[in-house]
Amino acid sequence: MDQSTLLAYCMEKPGTDQRLHQEWQANQVTVGEVMFAMAHEVEGKPAFTLKSSAEMAVALRNEYRSAAPCGLLNKTHWTTLFLAGDIPDSQFYHLADAAWRLAVESLPDAVRQELDI
């Protein structure tokens, strides 16, 4: 998996926007102002950080060596996934879908209607 492929996949989701967080040198992907994904480097390694439930975060970290708590965000709900690790590509897509749904569920109804999602 590579960052550009995963970023493009996330940007195909309805209502998404991408912006650069200068301080972190990270591309953040949002839906209705709620971030659900972030592409960045950690210690020189390409990584993708995704929002998840607390239970999913624990499960990911227990199953994959290349999954770790995010050093920049709330460690309970944000997991950094190293792209050159032991996580199958299909899992990245599944996790990105789940992160987007989680963000959409947190949006007020009015914002969801405005974004038509």
N, C-alpha and C positions, 0 to 999 in steps of 0.2 A: 504494500500500500504506500502511496505517496501523498503528500499534503495537497497538491493541486487537484488530484482526483477526488479526494475526500471533501475538499472545499467546494468543488464544483457540484458534487452530489448534494451537499447541504444547501447550496444556493438554488437548487432546483425545487426546493420545498416552498410552498406558498407563503408569501408574506415575509420572506427573509431579506436581510440586508447584511452587508459586510463592511467592516471598517477596521482601520489600523489603530491599534492601541500603541502609541509611540513609546511610552515608557517601558512596556514589556516586549516591544518588537513582535507583536502578535496580531494576527488577523482574527478578529472576533466576528462570529456569525450570530445575528439576533433575529428574533421574530417579534414584532411589535415592541421593540426596546428591551426585550428579555433575551439575554445571551444564553445560548445553548451549546455552543461549540467555539473552540479556539485553536488555531494552528500556530505553533511557535516552536522554538528550539529550547531544549533543556540540556544544559551542559554540552552544547554542540550537537545534540542528537535531535532529528526531526521528531516532533510529537504532536499529538492532537488531544486536547482536553475536552471532555464531554460531561454535561450535567446528567445526573442519574438519581435514582432513589438511593437512600442510605444503604438499603439491603443489596441493591445491585452493585454499588461501589465496593462493598465488602466482598461480595462473590467474585467480582472481577479481579480484585487484588489477591484473593486466595487461589484463583485458577491460573492466572497468567503472571509470569515473572516480569513482563514488560508493562504491567499496569501498576501505577503508584498514585498515592494521594497528590493532588495538585498543590504545589508550593505557593501559588499565587492567590488561590481562591479557597473557599470553605472546603476543607478536606472531607467532610461528611458527604457532600453531594457532588463533588467534582473529582474526576479521575483523569490523570494524565496517562495516555496510551502511547508508548513508543512505537513508531511505525515499522522499525526494522526488528521487531521482536517476535514473540511466539503467538501473537493474536492472528487468527485467520482473517483474510479480507472480508469475508461474509459477516463476521462479527462486527467489524467497524461499521458496515452499513446498517446492521440491526441496531447497534448502539446509537448511531446518529439519528435514526428514525425515532427511537425511544426518547432521546434528548429533545428533539423538536416537539414531540407530542407533550412531553412534560412542560416545556416552555409555553406551548399553546394553552394547555390546561390552566396555567397560572394567569393568563391574560383576562382582563375584564371582558364581559360579554360585548360591550360596545366596541372594543378594539378588535375582537374576533370578527364582528359583523363588518367593521370598516375594512378589514383585511380580506374579508370573504373566505374565512377559514372556520 
